[in-house]
Amino acid sequence: MSDNRRFAGKVAFITGAASGIGRATALAFAAEGASIAILDRTEQAMSETADAVRTAGAEVLVIACDVSRPDQVEAAVGRVVETFGRLDIAFNNAGVENKTAPVHEIELAEWDRILDINLRGTFVCMKHELAQMVRQGSGVIVNTSSGAGVRGVAGGASYTASKHAIIGLTKAAALDYAKQNIRVNAVLPGNIETPMMDRFTGGDIQKAIDLEPVGRLGKPEEIANAVLWMSADLGAFVTGAAVSVDGGWSL
């Protein structure tokens, strides 16, 4: 990353910030001067992220929030605005993986769990973030979809459906707010070195590496770099995009 502090004076709101891509993105924004609001299900889970953000010299607000709960999300956005005065950038990254199963074996409760967090959670966050951005006259949103948002994944119908839908939601919102100085994009990570990938592979990371044309897993910091580019002036003409950062996995 550059050291020009291109986000000085900006406020970034990051969900799923306890580890992986969320933590890496929080640190990347902090290193470039932003004030950071980090969200995950418990404050305790975010303690390492919060400490690292402070070490980077940034102000951090830690908020326990279940993104599928509209009351909690609305309250979280309110706290950010009360604390920092505005909300410039939102990275809607919270998400969970499904239990692997063919479609006819997926339990309805499992389907609802994945869609509630991955899709409904992204929508609920956007709803309240966008309301604030409209009031202040500007903003940028980046949603985490996946390579699974543009291809099928055997045994992963609920996750795949949620990530496809996030791309559609992103594109529709980009058109809704294009004339209001608000940009909305999606980042599509491939197989990345994260705790989720460990869980998904049962610890057999080689299975994921074998799926990658480049022969390695991506790093959370590589996704963070893409998010920062879309959030910065360098990406000022980009809205409604679904940007794959996946080593060629979705080709």
Rosetta blueprint (number, residue, H / E / L):
1 M L
2 S L
3 D L
4 N L
5 R L
6 R L
7 F L
8 A L
9 G L
10 K L
11 V E
12 A E
13 F E
14 I E
15 T E
16 G L
17 A L
18 A L
19 S L
20 G H
21 I H
22 G H
23 R H
24 A H
25 T H
26 A H
27 L H
28 A H
29 F H
30 A H
31 A H
32 E L
33 G L
34 A L
35 S E
36 I E
37 A E
38 I E
39 L E
40 D E
41 R L
42 T L
43 E L
44 Q H
45 A H
46 M H
47 S H
48 E H
49 T H
50 A H
51 D H
52 A H
53 V H
54 R H
55 T H
56 A L
57 G L
58 A L
59 E L
60 V E
61 L E
62 V E
63 I E
64 A E
65 C L
66 D L
67 V L
68 S L
69 R L
70 P H
71 D H
72 Q H
73 V H
74 E H
75 A H
76 A H
77 V H
78 G H
79 R H
80 V H
81 V H
82 E H
83 T H
84 F H
85 G L
86 R L
87 L L
88 D L
89 I E
90 A E
91 F E
92 N E
93 N L
94 A L
95 G L
96 V L
97 E L
98 N L
99 K L
100 T L
101 A E
102 P L
103 V H
104 H H
105 E H
106 I L
107 E L
108 L H
109 A H
110 E H
111 W H
112 D H
113 R H
114 I H
115 L H
116 D H
117 I H
118 N H
119 L H
120 R H
121 G H
122 T H
123 F H
124 V H
125 C H
126 M H
127 K H
128 H H
129 E H
130 L H
131 A H
132 Q H
133 M H
134 V H
135 R H
136 Q H
137 G L
138 S L
139 G E
140 V E
141 I E
142 V E
143 N E
144 T E
145 S L
146 S L
147 G H
148 A H
149 G H
150 V L
151 R L
152 G L
153 V L
154 A L
155 G L
156 G E
157 A H
158 S H
159 Y H
160 T H
161 A H
162 S H
163 K H
164 H H
165 A H
166 I H
167 I H
168 G H
169 L H
170 T H
171 K H
172 A H
173 A H
174 A H
175 L H
176 D H
177 Y H
178 A H
179 K H
180 Q H
181 N L
182 I E
183 R E
184 V E
185 N E
186 A E
187 V E
188 L E
189 P E
190 G L
191 N L
192 I E
193 E L
194 T L
195 P H
196 M H
197 M H
198 D H
199 R H
200 F H
201 T H
202 G L
203 G L
204 D L
205 I H
206 Q H
207 K H
208 A H
209 I H
210 D H
211 L H
212 E L
213 P L
214 V L
215 G L
216 R L
217 L L
218 G E
219 K L
220 P H
221 E H
222 E H
223 I H
224 A H
225 N H
226 A H
227 V H
228 L H
229 W H
230 M H
231 S H
232 A L
233 D H
234 L H
235 G H
236 A L
237 F L
238 V L
239 T L
240 G L
241 A L
242 A E
243 V E
244 S E
245 V E
246 D L
247 G L
248 G L
249 W L
250 S L
251 L L
